[in-house]
Amino acid sequence: MTKFNRRRFIMGGILASLGFVLIDSFWFEKYIIDWNYFNLKKSGQPPIKIVQISDLHIDQVRSFHRAIAKKINKLQPDLIVFTGDSVDAPDTLEYLDEFLKLIDHSMQKYAILGNWEYWGNVNLSTLKNTFTRHNCELLVNEHRTISIKNRSLNVIGIDDFVGGNADFISAVDGMKAAEATVVLTHCPEHRDVIIKQKGELLIDLVLCGHTHGGQITFFGWVPFKPKGSGPYVKGWYQEKDPKMYISKGIGTSVLPIRLGARAEVAMFDL
């Protein structure tokens, strides 16, 4: 191989690699959703099927949003939870409304706030009404005790840890014991506070978002994490009780790309 041909070969390899990275970060990791399933059910009990949607950051309804809704309708989960940053600007509420219309109205849904609902000056009353129209209750430092498949479930929804006023103590005030308890809190760092405040309360699962799985990572190295992430990035953290799962979420923030942090929807049998 001549020196000239070798140079062309190397340049071709560099350009091909760059093209792959661009396709991966601007398209594949953003729009080809990773559906992750986890079996946490206890033996002898009918499973409560939960789907977690996090960090939509929706600015229009695209084909992959429609595909997500279609798959959820096919799965028919017992509960859908939205763990914050569904919208990040007032003028995107109409797209959230359009997306929620695509999901079976009869499915029970709960949502919490993220930092961007605050930072984006979203009208929280309008947001709450948008959720309510689609059988979704917005929980802000509140809990609900519901019955699914003859099992009692506590759903605790916390205000955002960074932009709002996260108050776990207020959220569980007056709460009675249930067969299972799930906490929804947008920022994973808040779980460290919950550990100190929960006392004897048994919590089966904490569901978070916020980090986008790092959004842009290089071979596991995360150059930036938003405030409220703490030492956490994505996936399971079970070194302490309660165990926590951090969804990489669906949308993007600041930069419209994902690299090494493919968008996901998480599913749990509890």
Secondary structure, DSSP 8 states (H G I E B T S, - for coil): --HHHHHHHHHHHHHHHHHHHHHIIIIIHHHS-EEEEEE---TTS---EEEEE-----SS--HHHHHHHHHHHHH--SEEEEES-S-SSGGGHHHHHHHHHTS-TTSEEEEE--HHHHHTT--HHHHHHHHHTTTEEE-SSEEEEEEETTEEEEEEE---TTTS---HHHHTTT----SEEEEE-SSTTHHHHHHHH-TT---SEEEE-SSGGGSB-BTTB-S---TT-TT--SEEE-SSSS-EEE---SS--SSS--BS---EEEEEE-
